[in-house]
Amino acid sequence: MADRAAQDAFQLRLAAVVMAATALLWLAANWAGQRYAWPAKYAFLADLAAMGGFVWSLLVTWRIWRRRTPSDN
């Protein structure tokens, strides 16, 4: 049980780091796109990558939350 808790804590820290890094990189990509007048397709690519990072983090945290929540069955 303690091993599972340590693994969950590691996964939650990883998800938090991914969320923070995704937000910072997404903001930096948007700033650079405006500053250097990149084509819109690169903005969409940065948005898609950011959505991927956020969805992955959401799925990891949801899976851990479901594992910790007692079942009604």
C-alpha positions, 0 to 999 in steps of 0.5 A: 500500500505504501508503495502505491502511495509513493507511486501515486505521489510521483505521478501527481508531481509529474503531472504538475510539472507537465502542466506547468511546463506546458503552460510556460511553453505554450505562452512562450510559443504564442509570444514568439509567434506574435513577435516574429510573425510566424504563420498561423499553422504554427500557432495551431500546432502549439495549441494542439501540443498544449492541449495534448499536455493538458489532457494527459495531465488531466487523465493521469490525475483523474486515474489516481483520483478514481483509484483513491476514491472508494467504489460504490459497488 
